[in-house]
Each structure stands twice: as structure tokens, then as C-alpha cells.
Amino acid sequence: MSTTPLRDTPLEARADGAQPCATGHDRLRGVGPEDVRRRNRSSVIGLLYPDHSLSRADVAKHTGLSKSSASDVITSLLDDGLIREEGMRAPSGPGRPAIMLHLVPDARQIIALDISHTSHLEGIVTNLTGRILARDEVPVDGGRPLDIEPIVSLCLRLRDRLTAPALGVGVATPGTVDGRGVVVKAANLGWRDVDLASLLSERVGLPVRVDNNANVSALAELQYGAGQRNMIFVQIARGLGAGMIIDNRIVTGTYFSAGEIGHVAVDDTGPICGCGKRGCLETLTSLPVLRKQLAADPSHRDRILTQAGSILGQMLSMPIAMAGVADIVISGDPELIDDTFLAAVSYAVSTRIDADFLGKVVVRRPQLDHDMALLGESASVLRATLL
């Protein structure tokens, strides 16, 4: 599993719900000593992540800090056990060898949960670089609204398996999630305005953040897979959602609903959707719909998948053109989201955009084949707390 420096790929929303400021002037407002300290620590950890080694002089050079300020930050990280000194680098000229600094990946552990599945909830414990140390799951009966008790139970079971201090808990959920960890709306869970972050944090005694599952899946592909700095990640399951990354940043939108494409109406004569509209994208391309169509007419498999892929490709053409995105990642059951489906998406896109302006658009599967939401949520917690 490859890993890229997390300092280059911030999430849009911070753990406390505040949003990144738009201008340099805005960024200077309300910045106190603790903000500066946190930023400096994040810069140093980002330089060493995941397995780089630097000297104290290197850190001062790359961060722009004075040698004394860099030394103070490094000392605090050493005291916290987040970095270590190990090994020497021979000097290029006169002087003593430089002692090298390294991240300590196992200094903290992260609990990540994925609550998007119908039959079960799953969770993992990772170290700071995404290595999975423990795994567990609990069954759910599929009833709606989803009860919070199985989520609490799973989190407590994983908490009991920690072997290092916890950095925090992250939960990947379908639906719209605001910057405070409130699930504003998740139709597939039967939830509206559920303050999951606060409810879970009170029960397990750890800080909790909550993210949309498609967004953190996109983050995982960017961080641990082959994602590009500009990417659209489409997740096809019982519903359909997307995460968009522009210049290495997850786009969340004004109301935290960017990527909620499943309930965009694309066919005025299509089936009635659970949301009340007719012909939503989800009613034409989700996995349950495709399975039902194939069961009813198995002899026309290629036609069914081609039609569904074409509909998705037509819909994606506009955001591809508007944002200049050339990397389109589509995740879903490979038995259905197969080469036929992907070829139909690619053809629909290529016949609707101007390649002279946008270049070649690649439609592909994710490089990661499992645990995307879980690993992305682990990275999200890391970014919100240390980076």
C-alpha cells in the first residue's frame, strides 16, 4: 500500500467544524499561540510522514522556522513519542554527523468505523500510517432507523483492543454530514439530524469525527491508492454517491452535500425514487436496480450494463468539464461494475467533452480493492488531529 504525504491533502472540514479561510488576511485573524504551535507540529509531522528521515537542520529549512523554533517543536514531538531520533547522516563537509528524525507510526492508534452496510457494521484499528492492527464487525438487522447501540458496541470492542493511546474515532456514513459530525440526512439509515459525533463520544470517551463514506473513500484512493490531485470518485452500492477532489482537497460544498448525486433526476419518465422524485440516478444505476434488471432479463446483460454506464457517463460529463478532472474512479461490485459498464461510462464521457481542452479522461476502478472507507476515515482522523 503506497502512502503520500498527508500534509498535501487536507480535508475541507476541520474536526471542530470550522472551515478553511479563503484569504491570507482571513487566515491571520484569531490565530493564537496554540494555533501556531499546532501548525508547526503538523508541518514537522507532515515532512516525516510516512517514512521520511530528516535532520533538525532539514526541518528548519523545509518549514521556514528558525533553528531554535524548529528545535522546540521537535523536542515537544519527541516528548510526546510521536517522533524518534535514530541513525546518523554523514556530513557533506566539516562538522558532526546529523542525527536523523523519524515518525513513530505506532505511537498512536485510530479507530475507524464504516456504518454503510445493510447487514453489518465494520471497524478497524490502525496505526498512524494506515496499517490495520485489529478488525471487528457486528451484525445489524437492517431495520431503519439504524440504532446507535451496535455502533457503540463495535467501538467499545475495538477500544478494548488498543495497544497504544487513541488518537480518536472516525465514522464513515452514507448521507450528508456537517462539519460538527451531525448526520444531517442519511436516507439509507433512516436518519435526520443525528449528532453522531457527540452521541458516540459521550459513550466511548474518545474524540469522534464523522465523514461521508464516499468522501473518505476518495481520500483513501488518493492517499493509499493511485488517485490524482483532481479526481471524481463514484461509489455505487445500494445507493450512489461521489467524492470530488480538486487540487488535493475534498470538496464538501456550502451545505456539506457535494457529491450527493444519487438523487439527481436524470430521466423524467424513469421510476419513482424513494425520495419522491422520478428518474433519480440511483433508480437507474445502483446495484440493487442492476441486480433486479439482470435477474429479470439475464440474456441482455451487456445491454443493461451498457445502458446504466451510459447514463452515469452522461451525468458525469458536466462536472468533468467544469472542474477539469481527468481521473474518474468508479467503485462497486466488480460482478456488475465490470469492463462493460466502465467502457460505457468512458464512451459516454469521451463523446460529450472536448478532449482538445480537457485531455484524455481515464475511467477506472480504484486501486484499493477493500477497506476504502475505513482507511480513508483513519486518514481523516489523522488529518483532523495531527496534520
C-alpha positions in Angstrom: 0.0 0.0 0.0 1.7 3.2 -1.1 1.4 6.3 1.0 1.8 10.0 0.1 2.4 12.9 2.5 -0.8 13.8 4.2 0.2 17.4 4.7 -0.5 17.9 0.9 -4.1 16.6 1.1 -6.1 18.4 3.7 -9.8 17.6 4.2 -12.1 20.5 3.7 -13.7 20.5 7.1 -11.8 20.6 10.3 -12.7 18.4 13.3 -14.1 21.4 15.2 -16.4 22.3 12.3 -14.5 25.4 11.3 -13.9 25.9 7.6 -10.6 26.9 5.9 -10.4 30.6 5.4 -10.5 32.0 1.9 -7.7 34.5 2.0 -4.4 35.1 3.6 -5.8 38.0 5.6 -8.6 35.8 6.9 -6.1 33.1 8.0 -4.3 35.7 10.2 -7.5 36.5 12.2 -7.9 34.8 15.5 -4.6 32.9 15.3 -3.2 32.4 18.8 0.0 30.8 20.1 -1.7 27.4 20.4 -2.8 27.6 16.7 0.8 28.4 15.7 2.1 25.5 17.9 -0.3 23.1 16.3 0.5 24.3 12.8 4.2 23.9 13.4 3.8 20.4 14.8 1.7 19.5 11.9 4.3 20.8 9.5 7.0 18.7 11.1 4.9 15.5 11.2 3.9 16.1 7.6 7.5 16.3 6.5 8.3 13.0 8.2 5.2 11.1 7.1 5.1 8.3 6.4 8.7 7.1 6.4 11.0 10.0 5.6 14.0 10.9 7.7 15.3 14.4 8.2 17.8 16.2 10.4 16.9 19.1 12.6 18.5 21.5 10.1 16.4 19.9 7.3 13.3 20.5 9.3 14.1 24.2 9.9 14.9 24.6 6.2 11.7 23.0 4.9 9.3 24.6 7.4 10.9 28.1 7.3 11.2 28.0 11.1 14.2 29.4 12.9 16.6 26.7 14.2 15.5 27.5 17.8 11.8 27.3 17.0 12.3 24.1 15.0 14.2 22.6 17.9 11.3 23.5 20.3 8.8 21.8 18.1 11.0 18.7 17.6 11.5 18.5 21.4 7.8 18.6 22.1 7.2 15.8 19.5 10.0 13.7 20.9 8.5 14.1 24.4 5.1 13.0 23.1 6.7 9.9 21.5 5.4 10.9 18.0 8.9 11.1 16.5 12.2 9.5 17.4 15.9 10.1 16.8 17.7 7.2 15.1 20.6 6.9 12.8 23.2 9.4 11.6 23.9 11.1 8.3 27.5 11.7 7.4 28.3 15.4 6.9 29.0 16.7 3.4 31.7 18.9 4.8 33.3 19.8 8.1 31.1 19.2 11.2 29.4 16.5 13.1 27.1 13.9 11.6 23.4 14.8 11.8 21.0 12.8 13.9 18.0 11.8 11.8 14.4 12.2 12.9 11.6 9.7 12.0 7.9 9.4 12.6 6.8 6.7 15.1 3.8 5.1 13.3 2.7 3.1 16.3 2.8 6.0 18.8 -1.0 6.5 18.4 -3.8 4.3 17.2 -7.1 5.2 15.4 -10.5 3.5 15.5 -12.3 3.7 12.1 -15.9 2.5 11.6 -17.9 2.0 8.4 -21.7 2.0 9.0 -22.8 2.0 5.4 -23.5 -1.8 5.0 -27.0 -3.2 5.3 -26.2 -6.4 7.2 -23.3 -5.4 9.4 -21.1 -2.6 10.8 -17.4 -3.0 10.4 -14.4 -1.4 12.1 -10.6 -1.4 12.3 -7.8 -0.2 14.5 -4.9 1.4 12.5 -1.6 3.0 13.3 -0.7 6.4 12.0 0.2 5.2 8.6 -2.9 3.2 7.9 -1.6 -0.3 8.9 -4.5 -2.3 10.1 -3.8 -3.8 13.6 -7.3 -5.2 14.5 -10.6 -5.8 12.8 -14.1 -6.5 14.1 -17.7 -6.3 13.0 -21.2 -6.6 14.4 -24.4 -7.7 12.7 -27.4 -5.4 12.3 -30.9 -6.4 11.3 -31.3 -3.9 8.5 -34.1 -2.1 10.2 -34.5 1.6 9.9 -33.7 3.9 11.5 -30.3 2.4 12.4 -29.9 2.1 16.2 -26.8 3.7 17.6 -26.3 0.8 20.1 -24.5 -1.5 17.7 -22.2 1.4 16.7 -21.3 2.0 20.4 -20.8 -1.7 20.9 -18.4 -2.1 18.0 -16.4 1.0 19.0 -16.1 -0.2 22.6 -14.9 -3.7 21.4 -12.2 -2.0 19.2 -11.3 0.3 22.0 -10.5 -2.7 24.2 -8.1 -3.9 21.6 -6.0 -0.7 21.5 -2.3 -1.2 22.4 -1.4 2.5 22.3 -3.1 5.8 23.1 -6.1 6.5 20.9 -5.8 9.5 18.6 -9.6 9.4 18.0 -12.5 7.6 16.4 -13.7 8.2 12.8 -17.1 7.1 11.4 -17.8 6.8 7.7 -21.5 7.1 7.0 -23.7 7.5 3.9 -25.6 10.8 3.6 -24.8 14.4 4.3 -22.6 15.2 7.3 -21.9 18.7 8.5 -18.6 19.9 10.0 -19.6 19.1 13.6 -20.3 15.5 12.9 -24.0 15.7 12.7 -25.6 13.4 10.1 -28.0 15.9 8.5 -29.7 13.3 6.3 -29.0 9.7 5.6 -32.0 8.2 3.9 -30.4 4.7 3.8 -30.0 4.8 7.6 -33.3 6.4 8.3 -31.5 9.3 10.0 -32.1 13.0 10.0 -30.1 15.5 12.2 -28.4 12.8 14.3 -25.5 14.2 16.2 -23.5 11.1 15.9 -20.1 12.6 16.9 -21.4 13.9 20.2 -23.5 10.8 21.0 -20.7 8.4 20.3 -18.0 10.5 22.0 -20.1 10.6 25.2 -20.4 6.8 25.2 -16.9 5.8 24.4 -14.9 8.6 26.0 -12.9 9.5 22.9 -13.0 12.3 20.3 -15.1 11.4 17.3 -15.4 12.7 13.8 -17.9 11.7 11.2 -17.5 11.9 7.4 -19.4 10.9 4.3 -18.3 7.5 3.2 -17.8 8.4 -0.5 -15.6 11.4 0.5 -13.3 9.3 2.7 -13.2 6.5 0.1 -11.9 9.1 -2.3 -9.4 10.2 0.3 -8.2 6.6 0.7 -7.7 6.2 -3.0 -5.8 9.5 -3.1 -3.7 8.6 0.0 -3.1 4.9 -0.4 -4.0 4.1 -4.0 -3.5 5.7 -7.4 -5.7 8.8 -7.0 -4.7 12.0 -8.8 -4.8 15.5 -7.3 -8.0 16.2 -9.3 -10.4 13.2 -9.2 -14.0 12.2 -9.1 -14.7 9.0 -7.1 -18.1 7.4 -7.6 -19.3 4.8 -5.2 -22.1 2.5 -6.4 -23.8 0.3 -3.8 -27.3 0.2 -2.6 -27.3 3.9 -3.2 -24.9 6.1 -5.2 -22.6 8.9 -4.1 -19.5 10.6 -5.1 -16.5 12.4 -3.7 -14.6 15.1 -5.6 -11.0 16.1 -5.0 -9.8 19.3 -6.5 -6.1 20.3 -6.0 -5.8 17.5 -3.4 -8.7 18.8 -1.4 -12.0 17.1 -0.7 -14.9 19.3 -1.9 -17.7 19.4 0.6 -19.8 22.3 -0.7 -21.7 25.1 1.0 -24.1 22.7 2.8 -21.7 19.7 3.1 -23.7 17.9 0.4 -21.2 17.9 -2.6 -21.2 14.5 -4.2 -24.8 13.6 -3.3 -25.6 12.7 -6.9 -27.8 9.7 -6.4 -30.9 11.8 -6.1 -30.3 14.0 -9.1 -33.2 13.3 -11.5 -31.9 12.3 -14.9 -34.9 10.8 -16.5 -38.3 12.4 -16.3 -40.0 9.2 -17.3 -38.0 7.0 -15.0 -39.0 5.0 -11.9 -40.3 6.8 -8.8 -37.5 7.1 -6.3 -37.7 6.7 -2.5 -37.0 10.5 -2.2 -40.3 11.2 -4.1 -38.8 12.3 -7.4 -38.9 10.4 -10.7 -35.9 9.0 -12.5 -33.1 9.8 -9.9 -29.7 8.5 -10.9 -29.9 6.0 -8.1 -33.0 4.3 -9.5 -31.2 3.6 -12.8 -27.6 2.7 -11.8 -27.5 1.4 -8.2 -26.5 -2.2 -7.5 -30.0 -3.3 -6.3 -31.5 -1.9 -9.5 -28.9 -3.6 -11.8 -29.3 -7.0 -10.0 -33.1 -6.8 -10.4 -32.9 -6.0 -14.1 -30.3 -8.8 -14.7 -32.4 -11.3 -12.8 -35.4 -10.4 -14.9 -33.6 -10.4 -18.3 -30.2 -12.2 -17.9 -29.8 -12.7 -21.7 -29.4 -9.0 -22.2 -26.7 -8.4 -19.5 -24.4 -6.3 -21.8 -27.2 -4.1 -22.9 -28.4 -3.5 -19.3 -24.9 -2.6 -18.0 -24.1 -0.5 -21.1 -27.3 1.5 -20.6 -26.6 2.1 -16.9 -22.9 3.0 -17.6 -24.0 5.4 -20.4 -26.4 7.2 -18.0 -23.8 7.7 -15.4 -21.2 8.9 -18.0 -23.7 11.4 -19.4 -24.3 12.8 -15.9 -20.6 12.9 -15.1 -19.6 14.8 -18.2 -20.7 18.2 -16.9 -18.7 18.2 -13.6 -15.7 16.7 -15.5 -15.8 19.6 -17.9 -16.5 22.2 -15.3 -13.7 21.1 -12.9 -11.2 19.8 -15.5 -11.0 16.4 -13.9 -9.3 13.6 -15.8 -9.3 10.8 -13.2 -12.7 9.1 -12.8 -12.7 6.3 -10.3 -15.8 4.0 -10.0 -16.2 1.7 -7.1 -18.7 -1.1 -6.9 -19.3 -4.9 -7.0 -16.9 -6.0 -9.9 -19.5 -8.6 -10.9 -21.7 -5.6 -12.1 -19.3 -2.7 -12.3 -17.3 -4.6 -14.9 -15.4 -3.7 -18.0 -18.6 -3.4 -20.0 -20.0 -0.9 -17.5 -16.8 1.1 -17.3 -16.4 1.2 -21.1 -19.9 2.6 -21.4 -19.1 5.3 -18.9 -15.9 6.2 -20.7 -17.6 6.3 -24.1 -20.4 8.5 -22.9 -17.9 10.9 -21.3 -15.5 11.0 -24.3 -18.3 11.7 -26.8 -19.6 14.7 -24.8 -16.4 16.6 -23.7 -13.8 18.4 -25.8 -10.6 16.4 -25.4 -8.6 19.3 -27.0 -9.4 21.3 -23.9 -9.6 18.6 -21.2 -7.2 16.0 -22.5 -7.8 12.2 -22.0 -10.2 11.3 -19.2 -9.4 8.0 -17.6 -12.3 5.9 -16.2 -11.1 3.1 -13.9 -11.6 1.0 -10.9 -9.9 2.1 -7.6 -6.5 0.6 -6.9 -7.6 -0.3 -3.4 -10.0 -3.3 -3.5 -11.3 -3.2 0.0 -11.4 -1.2 3.2 -11.5 2.1 1.4 -14.0 3.9 3.7 -12.2 2.5 6.8 -8.7 3.5 5.6 -10.0 6.9 4.4 -11.6 7.5 7.8 -8.4 6.7 9.6 -6.6 9.2 7.4 -9.4 11.7 8.1 -8.9 11.4 11.9 -5.1 11.8 11.5 -5.5 14.9 9.4 -8.0 16.4 11.8 -5.8 15.9 14.9 -2.1 15.8 13.9 -1.9 17.2 10.4 
